[in-house]
């Protein structure tokens, strides 16, 4: 098992729903020998899972991470658009093979809007973590065939956000491009922007699916637990932990921020 797959497996074990459930199970297992500790861990696991399933909690976590929406009329002096991959659906029966995952499709759709509005050239970035067709290949196909947006560069070697940045920079910098609009989800943007800056590119964030400042307290369903809120909490916590790991890596390696 390589490092990237091991890191993803660790995240799946620690983050919700698996992490809180394992904590609750540990508490139940300890009830016979350490009843007070066991009850505490069990309630902590169940309670944290419930809290992270509340839309108001997931919204608050996302707001910690997100950059403001880009005003496309003021795209600045960017020279190109970079769209990051966000996952692939493997062996999708209705498509006859691999296709874009939900997150990648959302980024591609918004990236197409940014490209049509600004007229800037597009780079798509994403390799293959588990084998199969590279994300960038599928992104390029969708942009050109479904959104009628030409892709100038396709980076197909990266397997995580850090290599997205370094591999994209290795294509763009020799072409004289140093300033980019970076398309990813709002929760991805702090870490992605930092990685691209470390690779030598100046980034203007172009986030999609931004939670926004207002929360819908007027909708009773928004105050009840939901799977979509739990998933949003997962994404937010993943990014918070990953950003902490990035900062620790910088501190120990002495690399520039």
N, C-alpha and C positions, 0 to 999 in steps of 0.2 A: 504494500500500500504506500503510495507516494505521499509527500507532505500535504499537498493541497487536498487530496481525498481524505486524509486523516483529519485535517482541520475541519472539513465539512462534517465529518462523522462526529467529531467532538462537539461541534456547535449543535448538531441535532440531538445529542444526549443531554446537553446542558440547558438549552433554550426551551421555551414552551412549545408544545404541551409536555414533552417527554421529561424535561428537568423537574418541573413541579410534581408530576406524577411519580417519578422515582423517589423524590423526597418524601411524598406521602406514604409510599410503600415501605420505605426505610423506617418511617415512624411506626407503621403498623407492625413491622417485624420486631421492633424494640419494645412493644407494649408489655410483653411478659417479663423482661429483665429490667427495663428502665421506663416504667409507665409514664412518668412526668415528661421525660425527654421524648418518648415515643409519641405521646399525644401532641406535644408542641410541634414536632416535625410534621406529623400528619396534618394538623390544622394549618401549618405554614404552607405546605404543599398545595392543599386544596384551596386555601384562601388566596394564595398568589395566582393560581390558575384562574380563579373566578375574577379577581381584579384585572388581570391582563386580558380577560375576555370582554371587559366593559369598553364600549366605544369611547367613553369619556377619557379613560386611561390611555388607550392606544392613541387617541388624538393628541393628548398631552405629550406622549413620548415622541410622536412624529414631529410635533412643533419644536422640540428641542433641536432637531437635526436640520430642518428644512431651510433652504434658501428661498428668497422671494421669487415670485414668478417673473420671468424675463419679459420686458417690454420689447416686443419685436421691432418696434419703430425706432428703438435706440439700442441696436445690437452692437454699438461701439465700433472698434476698428478690427474686429475679428476677421481672420482670413479663411477660416474653414470651419466646418461643423464635424464634431466627433460624436457618434452615437454608440453607446456602450451596450453590449449584449447583456441579457438578464436571465438567460435560461432557454432551454430547448425542450420541446415535447418529442420524445423519442418514439419512433414507430407509430405515429398517429394513423390509425386505420383509415379514417376518412380522407386523409391526404396522401395515403399510399407511401408513407415514410416520415422522416423527420420534418418537423415544422417549428415555427416560432412558439415559444412559451408565452404566457400571458404578459409577463413583465416586459419581455423583449418586444412583443407586438405593440404594447402601449408606448414604448420608447420610439419605435420605428414610426408609428403614426404621428407622434408629435414632432419627431425629427423631420418628417416629410413636410409638415406645416412650416417649420423653421426654414427649411431649405427653399421652399417655394416663395416664402416671404422675403428672405434675405438674398437669394440668388447665390449663396456661397457653395463651394464644392463640399462634398460629403465624404467622410471616412467612416466605415463601420468596423467595429472592433469586437472580436470574440472568437476564441478557438473552440476546442472540444475537450471537456474535462473527462468525460466517461467514454469517449469514442463516438463514432458516428460523424455526421456532417457538422462542419464548423459553424458556429453561430453566425459569423460574418457572411458566410456563403448564403445562408438562409435569409439574412437581413438584406443583403444586396438583391437577392431574387425578389423579395417582397417589395422593396422600395421601387425597383425598376418595373416590375410586372404589374403590381397592384396599386402603387401610388404614383407611378409615372415620374419618379425622381431618379436622376442618374447618380450612380455612386462612382466617384473617381478612384478611391482607394479602399482596399479590403484587407484588413489585418486579421489573419486567421491562426496566429500562433499562441496568443495569450490564453491563460487559464484562470486568471484571477484579476482583481482590479489593478494590482501593482504591475503585472505584466501587460495589462491593457495599456497602461500609461507608457511604459518603456518601449513596447513594440510600436505603438502609435507614434511616439516621438521619433523613433528610428526611421519612420517613413516621412513624417512631416518636416522635421528640422532640415534634412538635406534638400528639401524642396523650397526652403526659405520661409516656411510657415511656422510662426512662433505664437500666434494668438488664435485661440479657438473658442467656439461655443460648444460647451460640453452638455450633451443630452443624456440624462439618466433620471431616475426617480428622485423626488425630493429627499427621501431618507438616505439615499446613496451619496448625495452631493458633497457633504463636507470631506469625507474620506477620498472620494474620487478626485475632487478638485485638488486636494493636497498631494495625491500621488502624481497627478499630471504636472503640478507645479514642480515637484521634485525631479520630474523627468525633463524639465526645461521648457515647458509650455506655459504661456499665460492664459488663464482660464476665465471665461465669463460663464457662470452657471446658467443652464437652460433646463430647469427641472420640470418634470411632468408629474401629475397626480399629487399636487401640493395640498396638504390638509387645510390650510388657511387658518385665519385667526378665530373665526366664529365657529362655535359648536352648536349643533341643533338641539338645544334643550327643549324646544317646542315640539319635538317628535318623541313620543314616549318610547318607541322602539330603540332609540339611541341610548337609552339608559339601561337596557337589558343586555346580558351577555350574548355574544354572537361569534361565529367562527371567523367572520371577516375581521372583526376587531382583534381576535386572538392572533390571526395571521399578521395583521399590521403591527401588533406588539412584538411578534417574532422578528419582523424585519427591522424594527427600531432597535431592539435589544442587540440583534446581530451587529448592526452598524456601530452601536455604542461600544460593544466589546472589541470589535475589529479596529475602531479608531484608537481605543486605548492600547491595543497591541501595536498599532503602527507607531504611536508616540513612544512606547517603550523601545521599539526597535530603533527608532531614531536616537533615543537617549543612549543606548548601549553601543550603537555603531558609530555615533557621531556624525551621521549624515545630515545634510542641510535640510531645514524644514521646508 
